[in-house]
């Protein structure tokens, strides 16, 4: 079997899919002819006469005792008797080989009929409604049941909520520290007590268990809460925000068809005791946690050192990965800009509100020695700034809600890349198993070529080769399953993106348009109020504006009189304001 060329999972399965005993017939002339008949001959003794009747029996010639005339008195053996014995033995071995071939063929036919019967009895999988994305259209259906298995088996968890954060303290080597524990309510009936580092460990274990799955973004330590995270005293508001994040995280986990049935999630939500008794990385002992962390770091570094650049050998999966990588690059570039624009709009609204409040305070402080008419323009400006700031703040909140799905997909980028890494890791493991089979095959061929090799050594090498082939077949199935899961996950994620992105774009467009129109109306009202205060009413229209233009061209300027109204002075010299 030539394994030197690059082959896909289907090609390797076709190569390794033959019967194991059919491969052993090549060495029957060297091994014991009765070794592989055994129980099969006893099970099919009823069918044995029919098979033997169809093949004419070859008579075995028994050598007659030599006469005195034919006895060779010399040291050399009688050549005639030895030739007859060798011929009889060769015919006997040939009959046994044919019998073994017939038994192996019959067994293979029975296995094939059994597989066809099971395949006919198995119900057809229900068609998925995951839209027409590039990944969804190419979602394969033949996924290994031991790896992927998005079967109709319902999850035992219907709802998970995180409530009632409670602060506790624990002693350390040098000082005590405070931390929050949360009540995780499962199915509105039972509950367990967990802390945040248990959730972090759960995310890592789910990623190790469900290869190829795109995990939802974990409630990690946010940058906005970094200072409070490291502080000695964490507020209740901090804990409540984290509880909301964990509730959303668990809701996404139990909705996933594969993750909802995995073992780490089941242990996390059902184990009543402290989770550190089962998972050493969250143990209450500091030494145990440090040892486990050091072991995990060593394994990660070893994996990075050994896993090189692996190329994708499936054209379909390669196209899906390439298209998804381009989408991820667009998300990484566009979403931060939208988030920055939302932040800028929020800051602008806050600055406008602050300026409006300060101007209101200024008017109040100067109202004792200034006439009310003199502070009218400032009053108009401060009111306009406050109204504009409030409208901008409301617009920024609407934009933040619209950008939230985009931000979530931005946080998913790392998890999507980890799923791609799972596929590469599976290919790397499969290639290692393939190289092992190649080495074992070369070793067996070399031992067979050497006639002085003991039969027991050849049998041992063949057993090792069969084990290596079995491992390779398992790795091929696992790699194909990871690829199938990855394609389906990317297709589902693309469908969700199209739906959520369209809604987000509509909300952002309508929110921007409404915000701009209302802010325009606010400032137009402010302009009309200024003109009214300056003596240019709506009835004057274009005449009043022409008068003002003429006064401006003559070098006049508007000053404030005793009545608080603006009057024109065309003298051209510096004027003072009448109080």
Helices and strands as residue ranges (DSSP letters): H 9-16, H 20-23, G 24-27, H 38-43, H 45-54, H 79-121, H 134-137, E 160-170, E 177-186, E 190-195, H 196-209, G 223-225, H 226-230, H 236-255, G 259-261, H 263-270, G 275-277, G 280-282, H 286-306, H 315-366, H 376-411, H 413-449, H 455-533, H 541-553, E 557-560, E 566-569
